C-alpha cells in the first residue's frame, strides 16, 4: 500500500473513532465496522471509498477474529 493511501486509511479510521466518541457510542470492533460501513455508503469520492474499504478490512482482520 502506498504512503498516501496508508495515511488516508489512518485518517478515515480516526474520523470513524471521533464520530463514535461524539455520538457517545461505545467503541468496539463492531461499532467501528458499522461506522465505516455507514461512511462508505455516503462517500462519492472513489479514493476515499477505497480507503474506507481498506480500513474496514483492517478492523475485520485485526479485531473481529479475536472473539
VMD Tcl script that builds the backbone (N, CA, C; Angstrom):
set m [mol new atoms 201]
animate dup $m
set s [atomselect $m all]
$s set {name element resname resid chain x y z} {
  {N N UNK 1 A 0.865 -1.173 0.000}
  {CA C UNK 1 A 0.000 0.000 0.000}
  {C C UNK 1 A 0.906 1.229 0.000}
  {N N UNK 2 A 0.586 2.210 -0.852}
  {CA C UNK 2 A 1.443 3.389 -0.897}
  {C C UNK 2 A 1.217 4.279 0.322}
  {N N UNK 3 A 2.156 5.173 0.539}
  {CA C UNK 3 A 2.148 6.007 1.735}
  {C C UNK 3 A 0.910 6.894 1.815}
  {N N UNK 4 A 0.506 7.492 0.692}
  {CA C UNK 4 A -0.671 8.363 0.707}
  {C C UNK 4 A -1.931 7.585 1.047}
  {N N UNK 5 A -2.074 6.401 0.499}
  {CA C UNK 5 A -3.248 5.582 0.788}
  {C C UNK 5 A -3.227 5.119 2.245}
  {N N UNK 6 A -2.063 4.741 2.732}
  {CA C UNK 6 A -1.932 4.342 4.136}
  {C C UNK 6 A -2.334 5.488 5.052}
  {N N UNK 7 A -1.873 6.665 4.727}
  {CA C UNK 7 A -2.210 7.848 5.526}
  {C C UNK 7 A -3.713 8.108 5.483}
  {N N UNK 8 A -4.318 7.971 4.303}
  {CA C UNK 8 A -5.754 8.195 4.175}
  {C C UNK 8 A -6.551 7.155 4.970}
  {N N UNK 9 A -6.113 5.919 4.955}
  {CA C UNK 9 A -6.768 4.870 5.753}
  {C C UNK 9 A -6.706 5.242 7.238}
  {N N UNK 10 A -5.555 5.716 7.701}
  {CA C UNK 10 A -5.417 6.131 9.104}
  {C C UNK 10 A -6.345 7.299 9.436}
  {N N UNK 11 A -6.450 8.246 8.520}
  {CA C UNK 11 A -7.334 9.397 8.736}
  {C C UNK 11 A -8.786 8.944 8.802}
  {N N UNK 12 A -9.178 8.076 7.891}
  {CA C UNK 12 A -10.551 7.554 7.863}
  {C C UNK 12 A -10.870 6.825 9.166}
  {N N UNK 13 A -9.931 6.002 9.620}
  {CA C UNK 13 A -10.127 5.268 10.874}
  {C C UNK 13 A -10.296 6.257 12.041}
  {N N UNK 14 A -9.468 7.287 12.054}
  {CA C UNK 14 A -9.578 8.316 13.097}
  {C C UNK 14 A -10.906 9.037 13.048}
  {N N UNK 15 A -11.357 9.370 11.844}
  {CA C UNK 15 A -12.654 10.037 11.696}
  {C C UNK 15 A -13.787 9.163 12.226}
  {N N UNK 16 A -13.704 7.876 11.966}
  {CA C UNK 16 A -14.743 6.958 12.444}
  {C C UNK 16 A -14.751 6.895 13.969}
  {N N UNK 17 A -13.575 6.848 14.575}
  {CA C UNK 17 A -13.492 6.808 16.043}
  {C C UNK 17 A -14.016 8.114 16.640}
  {N N UNK 18 A -13.637 9.239 16.055}
  {CA C UNK 18 A -14.119 10.533 16.552}
  {C C UNK 18 A -15.639 10.613 16.437}
  {N N UNK 19 A -16.190 10.121 15.347}
  {CA C UNK 19 A -17.651 10.119 15.183}
  {C C UNK 19 A -18.317 9.283 16.274}
  {N N UNK 20 A -17.712 8.149 16.618}
  {CA C UNK 20 A -18.265 7.324 17.701}
  {C C UNK 20 A -18.191 8.054 19.035}
  {N N UNK 21 A -17.075 8.723 19.285}
  {CA C UNK 21 A -16.931 9.477 20.535}
  {C C UNK 21 A -17.948 10.616 20.611}
  {N N UNK 22 A -18.129 11.327 19.515}
  {CA C UNK 22 A -19.075 12.449 19.503}
  {C C UNK 22 A -20.502 11.981 19.737}
  {N N UNK 23 A -20.835 10.816 19.225}
  {CA C UNK 23 A -22.194 10.303 19.396}
  {C C UNK 23 A -22.352 9.562 20.718}
  {N N UNK 24 A -21.267 9.518 21.484}
  {CA C UNK 24 A -21.238 8.853 22.788}
  {C C UNK 24 A -21.549 7.361 22.691}
  {N N UNK 25 A -21.257 6.780 21.524}
  {CA C UNK 25 A -21.379 5.333 21.366}
  {C C UNK 25 A -20.163 4.676 21.990}
  {N N UNK 26 A -20.304 3.423 22.378}
  {CA C UNK 26 A -19.140 2.694 22.875}
  {C C UNK 26 A -18.252 2.349 21.679}
  {N N UNK 27 A -16.984 2.244 21.936}
  {CA C UNK 27 A -16.044 1.936 20.858}
  {C C UNK 27 A -15.678 0.465 20.960}
  {N N UNK 28 A -15.998 -0.250 19.902}
  {CA C UNK 28 A -15.672 -1.668 19.802}
  {C C UNK 28 A -15.390 -1.961 18.334}
  {N N UNK 29 A -14.909 -3.134 18.065}
  {CA C UNK 29 A -14.659 -3.524 16.677}
  {C C UNK 29 A -15.962 -3.489 15.884}
  {N N UNK 30 A -17.041 -3.956 16.492}
  {CA C UNK 30 A -18.337 -3.957 15.812}
  {C C UNK 30 A -18.828 -2.548 15.500}
  {N N UNK 31 A -18.759 -1.663 16.497}
  {CA C UNK 31 A -19.253 -0.307 16.267}
  {C C UNK 31 A -18.371 0.436 15.263}
  {N N UNK 32 A -17.070 0.189 15.309}
  {CA C UNK 32 A -16.172 0.812 14.347}
  {C C UNK 32 A -16.457 0.298 12.931}
  {N N UNK 33 A -16.676 -0.997 12.786}
  {CA C UNK 33 A -17.002 -1.570 11.482}
  {C C UNK 33 A -18.324 -1.008 10.959}
  {N N UNK 34 A -19.317 -0.878 11.830}
  {CA C UNK 34 A -20.607 -0.321 11.413}
  {C C UNK 34 A -20.454 1.132 10.972}
  {N N UNK 35 A -19.651 1.897 11.707}
  {CA C UNK 35 A -19.439 3.302 11.360}
  {C C UNK 35 A -18.732 3.412 10.000}
  {N N UNK 36 A -17.740 2.574 9.776}
  {CA C UNK 36 A -17.031 2.589 8.499}
  {C C UNK 36 A -17.969 2.223 7.343}
  {N N UNK 37 A -18.847 1.251 7.561}
  {CA C UNK 37 A -19.815 0.886 6.524}
  {C C UNK 37 A -20.745 2.059 6.210}
  {N N UNK 38 A -21.176 2.755 7.258}
  {CA C UNK 38 A -22.046 3.916 7.063}
  {C C UNK 38 A -21.313 5.022 6.308}
  {N N UNK 39 A -20.048 5.220 6.639}
  {CA C UNK 39 A -19.251 6.228 5.931}
  {C C UNK 39 A -19.124 5.869 4.461}
  {N N UNK 40 A -18.960 4.599 4.175}
  {CA C UNK 40 A -18.782 4.136 2.801}
  {C C UNK 40 A -20.027 4.388 1.958}
  {N N UNK 41 A -21.186 4.180 2.563}
  {CA C UNK 41 A -22.445 4.339 1.833}
  {C C UNK 41 A -22.632 5.756 1.298}
  {N N UNK 42 A -22.197 6.751 2.051}
  {CA C UNK 42 A -22.410 8.126 1.632}
  {C C UNK 42 A -21.247 8.746 0.870}
  {N N UNK 43 A -20.160 8.026 0.741}
  {CA C UNK 43 A -18.949 8.586 0.121}
  {C C UNK 43 A -18.996 8.486 -1.402}
  {N N UNK 44 A -18.785 9.612 -2.055}
  {CA C UNK 44 A -18.792 9.646 -3.514}
  {C C UNK 44 A -17.381 9.602 -4.103}
  {N N UNK 45 A -16.387 10.009 -3.342}
  {CA C UNK 45 A -15.001 10.024 -3.808}
  {C C UNK 45 A -14.462 8.592 -3.851}
  {N N UNK 46 A -14.073 8.102 -5.046}
  {CA C UNK 46 A -13.613 6.713 -5.168}
  {C C UNK 46 A -12.365 6.408 -4.335}
  {N N UNK 47 A -11.469 7.365 -4.224}
  {CA C UNK 47 A -10.253 7.143 -3.433}
  {C C UNK 47 A -10.600 6.973 -1.954}
  {N N UNK 48 A -11.513 7.794 -1.466}
  {CA C UNK 48 A -11.937 7.668 -0.063}
  {C C UNK 48 A -12.713 6.371 0.158}
  {N N UNK 49 A -13.557 5.999 -0.820}
  {CA C UNK 49 A -14.296 4.732 -0.700}
  {C C UNK 49 A -13.329 3.558 -0.596}
  {N N UNK 50 A -12.268 3.591 -1.413}
  {CA C UNK 50 A -11.251 2.536 -1.341}
  {C C UNK 50 A -10.567 2.527 0.015}
  {N N UNK 51 A -10.257 3.713 0.533}
  {CA C UNK 51 A -9.597 3.806 1.838}
  {C C UNK 51 A -10.518 3.297 2.948}
  {N N UNK 52 A -11.798 3.603 2.850}
  {CA C UNK 52 A -12.759 3.115 3.845}
  {C C UNK 52 A -12.832 1.590 3.782}
  {N N UNK 53 A -12.858 1.043 2.571}
  {CA C UNK 53 A -12.895 -0.420 2.415}
  {C C UNK 53 A -11.652 -1.060 3.023}
  {N N UNK 54 A -10.496 -0.441 2.808}
  {CA C UNK 54 A -9.262 -0.973 3.400}
  {C C UNK 54 A -9.284 -0.862 4.921}
  {N N UNK 55 A -9.805 0.237 5.440}
  {CA C UNK 55 A -9.913 0.405 6.889}
  {C C UNK 55 A -10.836 -0.662 7.475}
  {N N UNK 56 A -11.937 -0.920 6.798}
  {CA C UNK 56 A -12.879 -1.944 7.250}
  {C C UNK 56 A -12.225 -3.320 7.241}
  {N N UNK 57 A -11.475 -3.615 6.193}
  {CA C UNK 57 A -10.754 -4.894 6.124}
  {C C UNK 57 A -9.756 -5.011 7.274}
  {N N UNK 58 A -9.094 -3.911 7.581}
  {CA C UNK 58 A -8.122 -3.922 8.674}
  {C C UNK 58 A -8.802 -4.197 10.014}
  {N N UNK 59 A -9.930 -3.556 10.250}
  {CA C UNK 59 A -10.673 -3.784 11.502}
  {C C UNK 59 A -11.123 -5.233 11.579}
  {N N UNK 60 A -11.666 -5.749 10.492}
  {CA C UNK 60 A -12.151 -7.122 10.491}
  {C C UNK 60 A -11.011 -8.117 10.674}
  {N N UNK 61 A -9.886 -7.862 10.042}
  {CA C UNK 61 A -8.737 -8.775 10.130}
  {C C UNK 61 A -8.103 -8.743 11.517}
  {N N UNK 62 A -7.991 -7.570 12.100}
  {CA C UNK 62 A -7.276 -7.431 13.366}
  {C C UNK 62 A -8.104 -7.698 14.601}
  {N N UNK 63 A -9.391 -7.324 14.562}
  {CA C UNK 63 A -10.173 -7.350 15.797}
  {C C UNK 63 A -11.286 -8.380 15.834}
  {N N UNK 64 A -11.989 -8.566 14.751}
  {CA C UNK 64 A -13.155 -9.444 14.809}
  {C C UNK 64 A -12.808 -10.927 15.025}
  {N N UNK 65 A -11.675 -11.439 14.517}
  {CA C UNK 65 A -11.356 -12.847 14.788}
  {C C UNK 65 A -11.027 -13.150 16.251}
  {N N UNK 66 A -10.840 -12.125 17.062}
  {CA C UNK 66 A -10.461 -12.325 18.465}
  {C C UNK 66 A -11.615 -12.791 19.322}
  {N N UNK 67 A -12.771 -12.878 18.758}
  {CA C UNK 67 A -13.952 -13.265 19.551}
  {C C UNK 67 A -13.943 -14.681 19.942}
}
mol reanalyze $m
mol bondsrecalc $m
mol representation Tube
mol addrep $m
